[in-house]
Amino acid sequence: MPELDRNRLARWIRAVAADYGFATGDITYIFCNDEQILDVNRRFLGHDYYTDVITFDYSSPGRIAGDIFISLDTVRSNAEERGLTFDNELCRILIHGILHLTGQADKTPETRAEMTRKENLALAKL
């Protein structure tokens, strides 16, 4: 398990959510490995591939809530591939899930670019 400053991250997540007009409700992060996230991807989304994050949205108007699965294996390999620290990549993925809960998509090249821009803005506030 990663060592996280939970209070600092909670303040950051609340601030980022507020930037998009949301309060935070129950948000659960589930840290897992590649095989576990592949199983979640197959069982619940019908996708047969590895990923770094899967977000299940239980939000209500004005309040984000959800379960965010994060593969620490993929976070580690992405960090190495991008020349980043594990902690930096983990924070990017933590906020990526939050951005999904605020309604940000990343299915097209345009929305992926916008997601990356918003991740970078959020990371600058950490």
A tleap script that builds the chain and sets N, CA, C and O, in Angstrom:
source leaprc.protein.ff14SB
mol = sequence {
  NMET PRO GLU LEU ASP ARG ASN ARG LEU ALA
  ARG TRP ILE ARG ALA VAL ALA ALA ASP TYR
  GLY PHE ALA THR GLY ASP ILE THR TYR ILE
  PHE CYS ASN ASP GLU GLN ILE LEU ASP VAL
  ASN ARG ARG PHE LEU GLY HIE ASP TYR TYR
  THR ASP VAL ILE THR PHE ASP TYR SER SER
  PRO GLY ARG ILE ALA GLY ASP ILE PHE ILE
  SER LEU ASP THR VAL ARG SER ASN ALA GLU
  GLU ARG GLY LEU THR PHE ASP ASN GLU LEU
  CYS ARG ILE LEU ILE HIE GLY ILE LEU HIE
  LEU THR GLY GLN ALA ASP LYS THR PRO GLU
  THR ARG ALA GLU MET THR ARG LYS GLU ASN
  LEU ALA LEU ALA LYS CLEU
}
set mol.1.N position { 0.840 -1.190 0.000 }
set mol.1.CA position { 0.000 0.000 0.000 }
set mol.1.C position { 0.878 1.244 0.000 }
set mol.1.O position { 1.907 1.286 0.674 }
set mol.2.N position { 0.474 2.237 -0.744 }
set mol.2.CA position { 1.243 3.481 -0.725 }
set mol.2.C position { 1.029 4.233 0.591 }
set mol.2.O position { -0.032 4.151 1.209 }
set mol.3.N position { 2.056 4.959 0.998 }
set mol.3.CA position { 1.908 5.822 2.159 }
set mol.3.C position { 1.345 7.145 1.672 }
set mol.3.O position { 1.958 7.828 0.851 }
set mol.4.N position { 0.186 7.499 2.176 }
set mol.4.CA position { -0.494 8.698 1.723 }
set mol.4.C position { -0.778 9.619 2.899 }
set mol.4.O position { -1.138 9.162 3.984 }
set mol.5.N position { -0.614 10.910 2.681 }
set mol.5.CA position { -1.032 11.902 3.663 }
set mol.5.C position { -2.520 12.132 3.422 }
set mol.5.O position { -2.908 13.011 2.652 }
set mol.6.N position { -3.332 11.345 4.078 }
set mol.6.CA position { -4.773 11.333 3.812 }
set mol.6.C position { -5.430 12.690 4.027 }
set mol.6.O position { -6.309 13.078 3.256 }
set mol.7.N position { -5.021 13.411 5.056 }
set mol.7.CA position { -5.632 14.721 5.313 }
set mol.7.C position { -5.327 15.692 4.184 }
set mol.7.O position { -6.212 16.402 3.708 }
set mol.8.N position { -4.073 15.719 3.760 }
set mol.8.CA position { -3.678 16.613 2.664 }
set mol.8.C position { -4.401 16.245 1.377 }
set mol.8.O position { -4.899 17.117 0.664 }
set mol.9.N position { -4.457 14.952 1.084 }
set mol.9.CA position { -5.141 14.514 -0.138 }
set mol.9.C position { -6.631 14.796 -0.064 }
set mol.9.O position { -7.231 15.178 -1.069 }
set mol.10.N position { -7.239 14.619 1.089 }
set mol.10.CA position { -8.676 14.895 1.235 }
set mol.10.C position { -8.964 16.373 0.984 }
set mol.10.O position { -9.932 16.712 0.302 }
set mol.11.N position { -8.125 17.252 1.535 }
set mol.11.CA position { -8.312 18.698 1.297 }
set mol.11.C position { -8.175 19.013 -0.192 }
set mol.11.O position { -8.956 19.782 -0.750 }
set mol.12.N position { -7.176 18.409 -0.820 }
set mol.12.CA position { -6.941 18.620 -2.249 }
set mol.12.C position { -8.123 18.136 -3.079 }
set mol.12.O position { -8.597 18.848 -3.965 }
set mol.13.N position { -8.594 16.939 -2.795 }
set mol.13.CA position { -9.731 16.379 -3.540 }
set mol.13.C position { -10.967 17.255 -3.365 }
set mol.13.O position { -11.677 17.524 -4.334 }
set mol.14.N position { -11.232 17.703 -2.131 }
set mol.14.CA position { -12.382 18.594 -1.902 }
set mol.14.C position { -12.227 19.890 -2.698 }
set mol.14.O position { -13.198 20.384 -3.271 }
set mol.15.N position { -11.008 20.444 -2.735 }
set mol.15.CA position { -10.777 21.695 -3.464 }
set mol.15.C position { -10.974 21.511 -4.968 }
set mol.15.O position { -11.575 22.361 -5.625 }
set mol.16.N position { -10.470 20.404 -5.512 }
set mol.16.CA position { -10.638 20.148 -6.946 }
set mol.16.C position { -12.111 19.937 -7.272 }
set mol.16.O position { -12.607 20.483 -8.258 }
set mol.17.N position { -12.810 19.164 -6.471 }
set mol.17.CA position { -14.244 18.966 -6.694 }
set mol.17.C position { -14.978 20.302 -6.656 }
set mol.17.O position { -15.858 20.551 -7.479 }
set mol.18.N position { -14.619 21.161 -5.705 }
set mol.18.CA position { -15.258 22.474 -5.585 }
set mol.18.C position { -15.008 23.326 -6.824 }
set mol.18.O position { -15.867 24.112 -7.224 }
set mol.19.N position { -13.827 23.172 -7.435 }
set mol.19.CA position { -13.529 23.905 -8.673 }
set mol.19.C position { -14.547 23.595 -9.765 }
set mol.19.O position { -14.777 24.418 -10.650 }
set mol.20.N position { -15.150 22.429 -9.708 }
set mol.20.CA position { -16.131 22.006 -10.708 }
set mol.20.C position { -17.563 22.089 -10.183 }
set mol.20.O position { -18.496 21.580 -10.805 }
set mol.21.N position { -17.723 22.740 -9.025 }
set mol.21.CA position { -19.058 22.974 -8.479 }
set mol.21.C position { -19.628 21.828 -7.667 }
set mol.21.O position { -20.845 21.735 -7.508 }
set mol.22.N position { -18.772 20.947 -7.146 }
set mol.22.CA position { -19.235 19.786 -6.406 }
set mol.22.C position { -18.691 19.761 -4.980 }
set mol.22.O position { -17.582 20.221 -4.709 }
set mol.23.N position { -19.485 19.222 -4.096 }
set mol.23.CA position { -19.018 18.815 -2.769 }
set mol.23.C position { -18.637 17.342 -2.890 }
set mol.23.O position { -18.985 16.681 -3.868 }
set mol.24.N position { -17.921 16.839 -1.892 }
set mol.24.CA position { -17.560 15.418 -1.926 }
set mol.24.C position { -18.438 14.637 -0.959 }
set mol.24.O position { -18.706 15.068 0.163 }
set mol.25.N position { -18.868 13.489 -1.424 }
set mol.25.CA position { -19.584 12.534 -0.593 }
set mol.25.C position { -18.667 11.369 -0.295 }
set mol.25.O position { -17.469 11.551 -0.076 }
set mol.26.N position { -19.226 10.180 -0.286 }
set mol.26.CA position { -18.433 8.977 -0.011 }
set mol.26.C position { -17.630 8.582 -1.252 }
set mol.26.O position { -18.182 8.213 -2.288 }
set mol.27.N position { -16.322 8.671 -1.107 }
set mol.27.CA position { -15.411 8.275 -2.180 }
set mol.27.C position { -14.483 7.223 -1.603 }
set mol.27.O position { -13.783 7.462 -0.618 }
set mol.28.N position { -14.486 6.058 -2.227 }
set mol.28.CA position { -13.646 4.961 -1.768 }
set mol.28.C position { -12.614 4.637 -2.838 }
set mol.28.O position { -12.950 4.403 -3.999 }
set mol.29.N position { -11.355 4.627 -2.425 }
set mol.29.CA position { -10.280 4.185 -3.301 }
set mol.29.C position { -9.960 2.741 -2.955 }
set mol.29.O position { -9.748 2.406 -1.789 }
set mol.30.N position { -9.926 1.888 -3.969 }
set mol.30.CA position { -9.581 0.487 -3.799 }
set mol.30.C position { -8.280 0.263 -4.566 }
set mol.30.O position { -8.265 0.277 -5.797 }
set mol.31.N position { -7.193 0.058 -3.832 }
set mol.31.CA position { -5.897 -0.174 -4.444 }
set mol.31.C position { -5.737 -1.668 -4.689 }
set mol.31.O position { -5.934 -2.482 -3.787 }
set mol.32.N position { -5.381 -2.014 -5.908 }
set mol.32.CA position { -5.298 -3.420 -6.280 }
set mol.32.C position { -4.118 -3.635 -7.225 }
set mol.32.O position { -3.342 -2.716 -7.484 }
set mol.33.N position { -3.994 -4.861 -7.736 }
set mol.33.CA position { -2.941 -5.154 -8.706 }
set mol.33.C position { -3.566 -5.303 -10.097 }
set mol.33.O position { -4.779 -5.177 -10.266 }
set mol.34.N position { -2.713 -5.573 -11.084 }
set mol.34.CA position { -3.199 -5.666 -12.466 }
set mol.34.C position { -4.243 -6.760 -12.654 }
set mol.34.O position { -5.246 -6.557 -13.339 }
set mol.35.N position { -4.011 -7.905 -12.053 }
set mol.35.CA position { -4.967 -9.009 -12.237 }
set mol.35.C position { -6.330 -8.676 -11.631 }
set mol.35.O position { -7.367 -9.027 -12.194 }
set mol.36.N position { -6.323 -8.012 -10.504 }
set mol.36.CA position { -7.588 -7.649 -9.864 }
set mol.36.C position { -8.353 -6.610 -10.684 }
set mol.36.O position { -9.571 -6.710 -10.830 }
set mol.37.N position { -7.647 -5.621 -11.214 }
set mol.37.CA position { -8.357 -4.601 -11.995 }
set mol.37.C position { -8.835 -5.177 -13.327 }
set mol.37.O position { -9.873 -4.764 -13.842 }
set mol.38.N position { -8.085 -6.128 -13.887 }
set mol.38.CA position { -8.531 -6.807 -15.103 }
set mol.38.C position { -9.826 -7.558 -14.825 }
set mol.38.O position { -10.740 -7.541 -15.649 }
set mol.39.N position { -9.912 -8.214 -13.674 }
set mol.39.CA position { -11.127 -8.920 -13.293 }
set mol.39.C position { -12.311 -7.958 -13.174 }
set mol.39.O position { -13.403 -8.255 -13.659 }
set mol.40.N position { -12.101 -6.816 -12.537 }
set mol.40.CA position { -13.162 -5.802 -12.413 }
set mol.40.C position { -13.568 -5.320 -13.805 }
set mol.40.O position { -14.757 -5.189 -14.096 }
set mol.41.N position { -12.593 -5.060 -14.652 }
set mol.41.CA position { -12.863 -4.578 -16.002 }
set mol.41.C position { -13.696 -5.595 -16.789 }
set mol.41.O position { -14.634 -5.226 -17.495 }
set mol.42.N position { -13.349 -6.855 -16.662 }
set mol.42.CA position { -14.096 -7.905 -17.371 }
set mol.42.C position { -15.507 -8.069 -16.815 }
set mol.42.O position { -16.484 -8.079 -17.564 }
set mol.43.N position { -15.602 -8.197 -15.493 }
set mol.43.CA position { -16.896 -8.503 -14.859 }
set mol.43.C position { -17.909 -7.370 -14.961 }
set mol.43.O position { -19.091 -7.617 -15.198 }
set mol.44.N position { -17.464 -6.144 -14.789 }
set mol.44.CA position { -18.417 -5.038 -14.684 }
set mol.44.C position { -18.512 -4.174 -15.933 }
set mol.44.O position { -19.532 -3.519 -16.149 }
set mol.45.N position { -17.471 -4.159 -16.758 }
set mol.45.CA position { -17.484 -3.294 -17.931 }
set mol.45.C position { -17.410 -4.062 -19.246 }
set mol.45.O position { -17.586 -3.481 -20.317 }
set mol.46.N position { -17.149 -5.375 -19.166 }
set mol.46.CA position { -17.061 -6.168 -20.381 }
set mol.46.C position { -15.819 -5.865 -21.207 }
set mol.46.O position { -15.794 -6.128 -22.409 }
set mol.47.N position { -14.783 -5.311 -20.567 }
set mol.47.CA position { -13.532 -4.989 -21.260 }
set mol.47.C position { -12.481 -6.023 -20.881 }
set mol.47.O position { -12.375 -6.418 -19.720 }
set mol.48.N position { -11.716 -6.452 -21.857 }
set mol.48.CA position { -10.691 -7.472 -21.604 }
set mol.48.C position { -9.294 -6.868 -21.746 }
set mol.48.O position { -8.499 -7.297 -22.582 }
set mol.49.N position { -9.011 -5.866 -20.913 }
set mol.49.CA position { -7.683 -5.258 -20.934 }
set mol.49.C position { -7.362 -4.654 -19.572 }
set mol.49.O position { -8.243 -4.386 -18.755 }
set mol.50.N position { -6.075 -4.454 -19.366 }
set mol.50.CA position { -5.587 -3.830 -18.135 }
set mol.50.C position { -5.789 -2.324 -18.224 }
set mol.50.O position { -5.827 -1.757 -19.315 }
set mol.51.N position { -5.914 -1.699 -17.095 }
set mol.51.CA position { -6.032 -0.253 -17.036 }
set mol.51.C position { -5.493 0.224 -15.704 }
set mol.51.O position { -5.271 -0.578 -14.797 }
set mol.52.N position { -5.282 1.519 -15.581 }
set mol.52.CA position { -4.768 2.046 -14.328 }
set mol.52.C position { -5.882 2.406 -13.356 }
set mol.52.O position { -5.689 2.320 -12.143 }
set mol.53.N position { -7.043 2.806 -13.864 }
set mol.53.CA position { -8.114 3.267 -12.989 }
set mol.53.C position { -9.478 2.929 -13.588 }
set mol.53.O position { -9.683 3.022 -14.798 }
set mol.54.N position { -10.391 2.540 -12.725 }
set mol.54.CA position { -11.792 2.337 -13.091 }
set mol.54.C position { -12.620 3.066 -12.044 }
set mol.54.O position { -12.427 2.875 -10.843 }
set mol.55.N position { -13.540 3.899 -12.506 }
set mol.55.CA position { -14.362 4.700 -11.609 }
set mol.55.C position { -15.824 4.288 -11.739 }
set mol.55.O position { -16.379 4.257 -12.837 }
set mol.56.N position { -16.431 3.975 -10.611 }
set mol.56.CA position { -17.864 3.705 -10.553 }
set mol.56.C position { -18.511 4.907 -9.880 }
set mol.56.O position { -18.209 5.228 -8.730 }
set mol.57.N position { -19.395 5.558 -10.601 }
set mol.57.CA position { -19.974 6.833 -10.185 }
set mol.57.C position { -21.308 6.629 -9.468 }
set mol.57.O position { -22.245 6.058 -10.025 }
set mol.58.N position { -21.375 7.105 -8.221 }
set mol.58.CA position { -22.613 7.061 -7.436 }
set mol.58.C position { -23.030 8.475 -7.025 }
set mol.58.O position { -23.690 8.667 -6.004 }
set mol.59.N position { -22.637 9.451 -7.827 }
set mol.59.CA position { -22.868 10.848 -7.492 }
set mol.59.C position { -24.346 11.212 -7.544 }
set mol.59.O position { -25.160 10.546 -8.184 }
set mol.60.N position { -24.655 12.287 -6.848 }
set mol.60.CA position { -25.979 12.883 -6.890 }
set mol.60.C position { -25.788 14.362 -7.239 }
set mol.60.O position { -24.660 14.854 -7.205 }
set mol.61.N position { -26.844 15.064 -7.566 }
set mol.61.CA position { -26.664 16.467 -7.962 }
set mol.61.C position { -25.871 17.264 -6.911 }
set mol.61.O position { -26.252 17.344 -5.744 }
set mol.62.N position { -24.773 17.839 -7.367 }
set mol.62.CA position { -23.960 18.684 -6.509 }
set mol.62.C position { -22.988 17.970 -5.596 }
set mol.62.O position { -22.207 18.621 -4.902 }
set mol.63.N position { -23.016 16.631 -5.579 }
set mol.63.CA position { -22.146 15.873 -4.668 }
set mol.63.C position { -21.596 14.657 -5.398 }
set mol.63.O position { -22.351 13.818 -5.891 }
set mol.64.N position { -20.254 14.573 -5.463 }
set mol.64.CA position { -19.649 13.412 -6.103 }
set mol.64.C position { -19.463 12.294 -5.083 }
set mol.64.O position { -19.196 12.537 -3.906 }
set mol.65.N position { -19.610 11.077 -5.564 }
set mol.65.CA position { -19.417 9.877 -4.750 }
set mol.65.C position { -19.094 8.737 -5.697 }
set mol.65.O position { -19.537 8.724 -6.845 }
set mol.66.N position { -18.320 7.782 -5.210 }
set mol.66.CA position { -18.016 6.646 -6.059 }
set mol.66.C position { -16.933 5.760 -5.505 }
set mol.66.O position { -16.309 6.060 -4.487 }
set mol.67.N position { -16.722 4.650 -6.205 }
set mol.67.CA position { -15.630 3.722 -5.941 }
set mol.67.C position { -14.622 3.886 -7.061 }
set mol.67.O position { -14.976 3.871 -8.240 }
set mol.68.N position { -13.350 4.043 -6.676 }
set mol.68.CA position { -12.293 4.242 -7.655 }
set mol.68.C position { -11.247 3.153 -7.445 }
set mol.68.O position { -10.524 3.150 -6.449 }
set mol.69.N position { -11.179 2.223 -8.407 }
set mol.69.CA position { -10.202 1.139 -8.373 }
set mol.69.C position { -8.930 1.625 -9.059 }
set mol.69.O position { -8.983 2.191 -10.151 }
set mol.70.N position { -7.791 1.402 -8.416 }
set mol.70.CA position { -6.508 1.823 -8.966 }
set mol.70.C position { -5.545 0.640 -8.921 }
set mol.70.O position { -5.307 0.052 -7.866 }
set mol.71.N position { -4.996 0.304 -10.095 }
set mol.71.CA position { -3.970 -0.742 -10.159 }
set mol.71.C position { -2.622 -0.123 -9.848 }
set mol.71.O position { -2.095 0.663 -10.635 }
set mol.72.N position { -2.068 -0.476 -8.707 }
set mol.72.CA position { -0.747 0.038 -8.331 }
set mol.72.C position { 0.341 -0.491 -9.258 }
set mol.72.O position { 1.358 0.173 -9.460 }
set mol.73.N position { 0.138 -1.683 -9.824 }
set mol.73.CA position { 1.094 -2.220 -10.796 }
set mol.73.C position { 1.189 -1.306 -12.016 }
set mol.73.O position { 2.284 -0.969 -12.466 }
set mol.74.N position { 0.034 -0.912 -12.544 }
set mol.74.CA position { 0.019 -0.064 -13.732 }
set mol.74.C position { 0.487 1.338 -13.407 }
set mol.74.O position { 1.172 1.958 -14.221 }
set mol.75.N position { 0.136 1.856 -12.241 }
set mol.75.CA position { 0.639 3.168 -11.833 }
set mol.75.C position { 2.163 3.140 -11.815 }
set mol.75.O position { 2.811 4.067 -12.302 }
set mol.76.N position { 2.733 2.080 -11.257 }
set mol.76.CA position { 4.194 1.958 -11.182 }
set mol.76.C position { 4.810 1.888 -12.578 }
set mol.76.O position { 5.781 2.590 -12.859 }
set mol.77.N position { 4.262 1.058 -13.446 }
set mol.77.CA position { 4.840 0.933 -14.792 }
set mol.77.C position { 4.642 2.211 -15.600 }
set mol.77.O position { 5.525 2.587 -16.371 }
set mol.78.N position { 3.501 2.891 -15.442 }
set mol.78.CA position { 3.294 4.169 -16.140 }
set mol.78.C position { 4.278 5.223 -15.653 }
set mol.78.O position { 4.798 6.001 -16.453 }
set mol.79.N position { 4.538 5.256 -14.352 }
set mol.79.CA position { 5.490 6.218 -13.793 }
set mol.79.C position { 6.880 5.986 -14.394 }
set mol.79.O position { 7.554 6.931 -14.803 }
set mol.80.N position { 7.294 4.730 -14.441 }
set mol.80.CA position { 8.607 4.405 -15.001 }
set mol.80.C position { 8.675 4.788 -16.476 }
set mol.80.O position { 9.662 5.369 -16.928 }
set mol.81.N position { 7.629 4.464 -17.218 }
set mol.81.CA position { 7.578 4.746 -18.650 }
set mol.81.C position { 7.635 6.247 -18.931 }
set mol.81.O position { 8.234 6.673 -19.918 }
set mol.82.N position { 7.014 7.046 -18.063 }
set mol.82.CA position { 6.935 8.498 -18.261 }
set mol.82.C position { 8.049 9.260 -17.549 }
set mol.82.O position { 8.127 10.485 -17.651 }
set mol.83.N position { 8.908 8.543 -16.830 }
set mol.83.CA position { 9.992 9.191 -16.107 }
set mol.83.C position { 9.521 10.006 -14.919 }
set mol.83.O position { 10.125 11.022 -14.573 }
set mol.84.N position { 8.435 9.558 -14.292 }
set mol.84.CA position { 7.859 10.253 -13.142 }
set mol.84.C position { 8.063 9.428 -11.886 }
set mol.84.O position { 8.379 8.240 -11.951 }
set mol.85.N position { 7.882 10.059 -10.763 }
set mol.85.CA position { 7.895 9.296 -9.518 }
set mol.85.C position { 6.583 8.553 -9.374 }
set mol.85.O position { 5.563 8.943 -9.942 }
set mol.86.N position { 6.625 7.478 -8.608 }
set mol.86.CA position { 5.407 6.720 -8.321 }
set mol.86.C position { 4.370 7.626 -7.663 }
set mol.86.O position { 3.197 7.590 -8.034 }
set mol.87.N position { 4.788 8.443 -6.685 }
set mol.87.CA position { 3.854 9.312 -5.970 }
set mol.87.C position { 3.179 10.306 -6.908 }
set mol.87.O position { 1.981 10.560 -6.786 }
set mol.88.N position { 3.939 10.868 -7.840 }
set mol.88.CA position { 3.354 11.830 -8.777 }
set mol.88.C position { 2.317 11.158 -9.666 }
set mol.88.O position { 1.231 11.697 -9.880 }
set mol.89.N position { 2.650 9.989 -10.179 }
set mol.89.CA position { 1.707 9.267 -11.040 }
set mol.89.C position { 0.485 8.819 -10.244 }
set mol.89.O position { -0.635 8.856 -10.755 }
set mol.90.N position { 0.691 8.398 -9.004 }
set mol.90.CA position { -0.446 7.990 -8.180 }
set mol.90.C position { -1.386 9.169 -7.954 }
set mol.90.O position { -2.603 9.006 -8.040 }
set mol.91.N position { -0.853 10.338 -7.669 }
set mol.91.CA position { -1.706 11.512 -7.471 }
set mol.91.C position { -2.458 11.858 -8.747 }
set mol.91.O position { -3.618 12.268 -8.693 }
set mol.92.N position { -1.809 11.697 -9.893 }
set mol.92.CA position { -2.495 11.948 -11.166 }
set mol.92.C position { -3.685 11.013 -11.325 }
set mol.92.O position { -4.756 11.427 -11.769 }
set mol.93.N position { -3.492 9.754 -10.963 }
set mol.93.CA position { -4.577 8.784 -11.097 }
set mol.93.C position { -5.662 9.017 -10.045 }
set mol.93.O position { -6.849 8.865 -10.335 }
set mol.94.N position { -5.264 9.384 -8.833 }
set mol.94.CA position { -6.255 9.706 -7.796 }
set mol.94.C position { -7.197 10.804 -8.288 }
set mol.94.O position { -8.414 10.700 -8.139 }
set mol.95.N position { -6.625 11.855 -8.876 }
set mol.95.CA position { -7.454 12.978 -9.312 }
set mol.95.C position { -8.170 12.662 -10.622 }
set mol.95.O position { -9.227 13.228 -10.900 }
set mol.96.N position { -7.607 11.770 -11.425 }
set mol.96.CA position { -8.267 11.331 -12.659 }
set mol.96.C position { -9.644 10.750 -12.327 }
set mol.96.O position { -10.637 11.066 -12.983 }
set mol.97.N position { -9.688 9.903 -11.307 }
set mol.97.CA position { -10.972 9.337 -10.891 }
set mol.97.C position { -11.941 10.404 -10.414 }
set mol.97.O position { -13.136 10.335 -10.703 }
set mol.98.N position { -11.436 11.386 -9.687 }
set mol.98.CA position { -12.288 12.489 -9.214 }
set mol.98.C position { -12.835 13.277 -10.399 }
set mol.98.O position { -14.010 13.644 -10.414 }
set mol.99.N position { -11.992 13.536 -11.387 }
set mol.99.CA position { -12.451 14.263 -12.568 }
set mol.99.C position { -13.541 13.493 -13.299 }
set mol.99.O position { -14.484 14.093 -13.815 }
set mol.100.N position { -13.423 12.171 -13.349 }
set mol.100.CA position { -14.517 11.378 -13.933 }
set mol.100.C position { -15.810 11.612 -13.158 }
set mol.100.O position { -16.875 11.755 -13.759 }
set mol.101.N position { -15.728 11.653 -11.841 }
set mol.101.CA position { -16.929 11.867 -11.030 }
set mol.101.C position { -17.547 13.244 -11.260 }
set mol.101.O position { -18.748 13.424 -11.063 }
set mol.102.N position { -16.733 14.218 -11.676 }
set mol.102.CA position { -17.268 15.547 -11.968 }
set mol.102.C position { -17.833 15.642 -13.388 }
set mol.102.O position { -18.351 16.683 -13.792 }
set mol.103.N position { -17.725 14.537 -14.141 }
set mol.103.CA position { -18.310 14.506 -15.476 }
set mol.103.C position { -17.320 14.556 -16.621 }
set mol.103.O position { -17.724 14.543 -17.784 }
set mol.104.N position { -16.029 14.615 -16.317 }
set mol.104.CA position { -15.023 14.671 -17.376 }
set mol.104.C position { -14.865 13.289 -18.020 }
set mol.104.O position { -14.685 12.287 -17.328 }
set mol.105.N position { -14.935 13.253 -19.335 }
set mol.105.CA position { -14.756 12.014 -20.095 }
set mol.105.C position { -13.353 11.985 -20.697 }
set mol.105.O position { -12.647 12.994 -20.713 }
set mol.106.N position { -12.965 10.808 -21.192 }
set mol.106.CA position { -11.653 10.682 -21.841 }
set mol.106.C position { -11.663 9.608 -22.925 }
set mol.106.O position { -10.691 8.869 -23.085 }
set mol.107.N position { -12.747 9.527 -23.657 }
set mol.107.CA position { -12.884 8.471 -24.665 }
set mol.107.C position { -12.378 8.871 -26.049 }
set mol.107.O position { -12.100 8.000 -26.874 }
set mol.108.N position { -12.256 10.159 -26.315 }
set mol.108.CA position { -11.780 10.611 -27.626 }
set mol.108.C position { -10.443 11.322 -27.440 }
set mol.108.O position { -10.084 11.685 -26.320 }
set mol.109.N position { -9.708 11.521 -28.522 }
set mol.109.CA position { -8.443 12.268 -28.385 }
set mol.109.C position { -8.645 13.668 -27.784 }
set mol.109.O position { -7.822 14.137 -26.998 }
set mol.110.N position { -9.735 14.321 -28.157 }
set mol.110.CA position { -10.007 15.657 -27.642 }
set mol.110.C position { -10.314 15.631 -26.151 }
set mol.110.O position { -9.791 16.454 -25.399 }
set mol.111.N position { -11.159 14.693 -25.711 }
set mol.111.CA position { -11.500 14.636 -24.290 }
set mol.111.C position { -10.323 14.116 -23.466 }
set mol.111.O position { -10.172 14.496 -22.304 }
set mol.112.N position { -9.486 13.254 -24.047 }
set mol.112.CA position { -8.271 12.811 -23.341 }
set mol.112.C position { -7.324 13.984 -23.116 }
set mol.112.O position { -6.742 14.124 -22.040 }
set mol.113.N position { -7.173 14.827 -24.141 }
set mol.113.CA position { -6.308 16.010 -24.000 }
set mol.113.C position { -6.858 16.952 -22.941 }
set mol.113.O position { -6.099 17.513 -22.151 }
set mol.114.N position { -8.159 17.127 -22.921 }
set mol.114.CA position { -8.780 17.989 -21.910 }
set mol.114.C position { -8.634 17.387 -20.512 }
set mol.114.O position { -8.404 18.113 -19.546 }
set mol.115.N position { -8.764 16.078 -20.402 }
set mol.115.CA position { -8.569 15.403 -19.116 }
set mol.115.C position { -7.139 15.631 -18.625 }
set mol.115.O position { -6.931 15.951 -17.455 }
set mol.116.N position { -6.171 15.471 -19.494 }
set mol.116.CA position { -4.770 15.679 -19.116 }
set mol.116.C position { -4.548 17.114 -18.660 }
set mol.116.O position { -3.852 17.350 -17.672 }
set mol.117.N position { -5.127 18.066 -19.363 }
set mol.117.CA position { -5.000 19.470 -18.978 }
set mol.117.C position { -5.576 19.694 -17.581 }
set mol.117.O position { -4.974 20.388 -16.761 }
set mol.118.N position { -6.729 19.112 -17.318 }
set mol.118.CA position { -7.369 19.266 -16.005 }
set mol.118.C position { -6.585 18.537 -14.912 }
set mol.118.O position { -6.500 19.021 -13.783 }
set mol.119.N position { -6.018 17.391 -15.239 }
set mol.119.CA position { -5.151 16.702 -14.276 }
set mol.119.C position { -3.966 17.591 -13.897 }
set mol.119.O position { -3.626 17.729 -12.722 }
set mol.120.N position { -3.353 18.185 -14.905 }
set mol.120.CA position { -2.188 19.037 -14.654 }
set mol.120.C position { -2.562 20.256 -13.819 }
set mol.120.O position { -1.804 20.654 -12.935 }
set mol.121.N position { -3.712 20.850 -14.086 }
set mol.121.CA position { -4.171 21.981 -13.266 }
set mol.121.C position { -4.372 21.541 -11.812 }
set mol.121.O position { -3.984 22.249 -10.883 }
set mol.122.N position { -4.977 20.375 -11.625 }
set mol.122.CA position { -5.217 19.870 -10.275 }
set mol.122.C position { -3.897 19.535 -9.572 }
set mol.122.O position { -3.723 19.848 -8.394 }
set mol.123.N position { -2.981 18.908 -10.286 }
set mol.123.CA position { -1.690 18.550 -9.684 }
set mol.123.C position { -0.916 19.791 -9.242 }
set mol.123.O position { -0.179 19.747 -8.257 }
set mol.124.N position { -1.080 20.875 -9.955 }
set mol.124.CA position { -0.397 22.117 -9.589 }
set mol.124.C position { -0.905 22.674 -8.266 }
set mol.124.O position { -0.225 23.483 -7.635 }
set mol.125.N position { -2.085 22.252 -7.842 }
set mol.125.CA position { -2.668 22.721 -6.580 }
set mol.125.C position { -2.263 21.855 -5.399 }
set mol.125.O position { -2.516 22.221 -4.251 }
set mol.126.N position { -1.646 20.724 -5.658 }
set mol.126.CA position { -1.306 19.795 -4.578 }
set mol.126.C position { -0.143 20.277 -3.800 }
set mol.126.O position { 0.281 19.618 -2.851 }
savepdb mol mol.pdb
quit
